[in-house]
Amino acid sequence: MRLVRLIANLGYGSRKDVAWMFRDGRITDPDGEVLYADDKVEHAQIRIDGEPLDPPTGLVLMMHKPLGVTCSRKDQGRVVYDLLPPRYRQRTPALSTVGRLDRETSGLLLFTDDGALLHRIISPRAQIGKMYEATLAQDLRGDEQALFASGTLMLESETTPLLPATLEVLASRQARLLITEGRYHQVRRMFAATGNHVEALQRTAIGRLQLDGLPSGAWRQLDANDVTQLFEPAST
């Protein structure tokens, strides 16, 4: 019954549901030959209704998160999991977001069911660079680059200063910011500390992994090379 457990853990249904799929002949090899629950077959050789089986445990996805969608499993509005195949919610281990983007922030969002990888990415020790592009309500005043790079900026209600961050001015009200922390609403609060307000915010890169034209709301699976890029130094 190894195949029943495997397929159920990928979210295709309960073990009872999957057992019926075998009985109905819906699970086959690439040539259309019916498989049985006690067969020994490689993951890549399994088809359900003629379609390849979803990737095994260790799945890593990137999504271009749109505005108005929350990084939650349960919310009154739209959630990021609504943009994935429904069975992805039922995978075991669970597929989770790697950190969060708030409802009004768009851009690069990661998912994985690999707990060790998730913690490696979000660990403060990793200091993985995250790139954001911000549109501001007011003109930059001119001292933001030095302030953000100083390592002395203290956010409201915080007890330790922020690590140095790199600001690139794109226009009078547009900037690109590279940070290596993930404090609550950090980018918005950094600009608020200078008396400004972020009107639009997008995360464009994590490490050297970039959105690269991925359309809003779209997602793709990452390969080993993509994952390696997450841990490479980002640059403005």
C-alpha atoms as one frame of an Amber mdcrd trajectory, in Angstrom:
protein
   0.000   0.000   0.000   3.037   2.302  -0.321   1.585   3.951  -3.423  -1.713
   4.644  -1.684   0.065   6.475   1.117   2.313   8.357  -1.322  -0.564   9.603
  -3.468  -2.753  10.481  -0.481   0.086  12.503   1.049   0.294  14.521  -2.158
  -3.272  15.708  -1.562  -5.180  13.671  -4.148  -7.614  12.423  -1.502  -7.824
  10.256   1.583  -6.261   6.799   1.491  -9.748   5.419   0.933 -10.236   7.805
  -2.002  -6.909   6.786  -3.523  -7.675   3.083  -3.070 -10.824   3.622  -5.150
  -8.756   5.422  -7.801  -6.669   2.262  -8.126  -9.804   0.113  -8.341 -11.217
   2.389 -11.060  -8.035   2.079 -13.129  -7.289   5.793 -12.976  -3.682   5.288
 -11.888  -1.407   4.098 -14.677   2.143   4.178 -15.992   3.173   6.463 -18.909
   2.029   3.828 -21.418  -1.453   3.677 -19.933  -0.964   0.323 -18.207  -3.028
   0.163 -15.011  -1.012   0.189 -11.802  -1.939  -1.584  -8.573  -1.498  -0.425
  -5.020   1.249  -2.942  -4.259   3.277  -2.235  -7.415   6.822  -0.958  -7.031
   7.241   1.932  -9.441   9.212   5.174  -9.550   7.423   8.421  -8.727   8.079
   9.810 -12.211   6.371   6.804 -13.820   2.992   7.338 -12.131   0.074   8.964
 -13.935  -3.360   9.905 -12.577  -5.979  10.289 -15.291  -3.054  10.461 -17.717
  -1.353  13.358 -15.913   2.054  13.121 -14.172   2.017  12.841 -10.408   2.705
  16.048  -8.487   6.291  16.511  -7.247   7.274  14.589  -4.099   8.114  16.027
  -0.690  10.762  18.718  -0.987   8.614  20.884  -3.260   9.657  24.548  -3.527
   7.542  27.077  -5.424   7.811  30.753  -6.218   4.757  32.920  -6.846   4.222
  36.458  -8.028   1.788  37.351  -5.281  -0.832  39.853  -6.446  -2.222  42.718
  -4.410  -5.293  42.017  -2.276  -4.326  38.425  -1.457  -3.226  37.319   2.019
  -0.562  34.797   3.014  -2.964  32.733   5.061  -4.758  29.407   4.932  -7.968
  30.899   6.269  -9.200  34.397   5.556 -12.488  36.015   4.603 -10.949  37.223
   1.354  -8.661  35.630  -1.212  -5.602  33.780   0.017  -2.442  32.756  -1.832
  -3.428  29.074  -1.688  -6.413  29.877  -3.921  -3.897  30.457  -6.736  -2.455
  26.935  -6.456  -4.062  23.592  -7.391  -6.636  22.777  -4.651  -4.901  19.525
  -3.702  -1.774  21.485  -2.723  -3.621  22.460   0.469  -3.919  18.785   1.412
  -0.276  17.772   1.004   1.517  16.096   3.908   3.871  17.582   5.024   1.955
  20.820   4.544   2.968  23.336   1.912   3.671  26.615   3.737   4.650  30.136
   2.767   8.253  31.049   3.538   7.604  34.235   5.478   4.786  36.552   4.454
   3.861  39.525   2.343   1.002  41.677   3.609  -2.198  42.076   1.621  -1.073
  45.342   0.020   2.408  44.112  -0.952   2.957  42.209  -4.198   5.896  40.273
  -5.537   8.085  37.253  -4.928   6.699  34.753  -2.429   8.094  31.290  -1.699
   6.344  28.074  -0.638   7.831  24.796   0.543   6.942  21.596   2.384  10.585
  21.208   3.462  10.644  22.421   7.069  14.433  22.464   7.325  14.749  24.588
   4.182  12.020  26.950   5.362  13.801  27.605   8.658  17.155  27.954   6.897
  15.733  30.717   4.675  13.928  32.692   7.402  16.599  32.286  10.105  17.981
  35.691  11.169  21.451  34.168  10.977  21.083  33.597   7.241  20.737  37.331
   6.538  19.352  36.572   3.087  18.913  39.707   1.024  15.380  40.707   0.052
  14.877  43.381  -2.579  11.868  45.706  -2.599  10.746  48.508  -4.875   8.707
  51.218  -3.189   6.601  54.086  -4.486   6.335  56.844  -1.904   3.746  59.491
  -1.100   6.365  62.242  -0.803   9.737  63.048  -2.321  12.740  61.429  -0.675
  14.351  63.994   1.602  17.933  63.016   0.739  19.361  61.439   3.872  17.626
  58.070   3.640  20.583  56.230   2.079  22.924  57.170   4.906  20.303  56.566
   7.594  19.328  53.106   6.347  22.972  52.093   5.878  24.025  53.286   9.334
  22.785  50.322  11.350  21.410  52.759  13.920  17.825  53.213  12.753  15.414
  52.217  15.513  11.833  51.477  14.573   8.945  52.437  16.823   8.317  49.855
  19.577  11.614  48.075  18.788  14.484  47.630  21.243  17.314  46.906  18.791
  18.355  48.916  15.728  17.975  47.583  12.216  20.858  45.978  10.409  22.350
  48.150   7.661  20.223  48.285   4.499  21.040  49.536   1.002  18.835  52.146
  -0.670  18.981  52.996  -4.369  17.072  56.080  -5.493  15.159  55.429  -8.714
  13.190  58.689  -8.859  12.112  61.421  -6.475   9.392  59.154  -5.088  10.680
  55.729  -6.055  13.377  53.638  -4.411  14.838  50.150  -4.379  15.698  48.792
  -0.935  17.789  45.748  -0.010  17.291  44.426   3.523  18.552  41.310   5.289
  15.936  41.101   8.041  12.247  40.348   8.070  10.727  42.427  10.824   6.998
  43.148  10.818   6.150  45.579   7.974   9.820  46.530   8.015  10.069  48.448
   4.747   6.925  50.471   5.394   8.081  51.282   8.920  11.545  52.316   7.726
  10.102  54.937   5.427   7.568  55.954   8.081  10.550  56.684  10.367  11.649
  59.301   7.815   8.189  60.891   7.729   7.177  59.269   4.452   4.483  56.764
   3.471   4.757  53.782   1.122   1.957  53.867  -1.431   3.004  50.756  -3.378
   5.454  48.011  -2.503   6.740  44.992  -4.409   9.342  42.384  -3.480  11.395
  41.731  -6.587  14.116  39.339  -5.410  15.259  37.023  -2.624  18.991  36.457
  -2.765  19.668  36.333  -6.506  16.324  34.716  -7.300  14.185  37.263  -9.136
  10.630  37.488 -10.422  12.016  37.543 -13.976   8.773  38.465 -15.691   6.586
  35.938 -13.887   3.044  37.332 -14.338   1.041  38.477 -11.352  -0.763  35.506
  -9.807   1.427  32.951 -11.608   3.730  30.425  -9.954   6.375  27.892 -10.900
   8.342  25.097  -9.292  11.961  25.826  -8.359  14.800  23.489  -9.239  18.037
  22.956  -7.310  19.768  25.823  -9.133  16.947  28.209  -8.222  17.173  27.226
  -4.560  20.928  27.802  -4.605  20.311  31.356  -5.834  18.315  32.098  -2.685
  21.513  31.909  -0.657  23.676  33.974  -2.997  24.298  37.656  -2.149  21.838
  40.036  -3.745  22.935  43.401  -5.093  21.207  46.637  -6.010
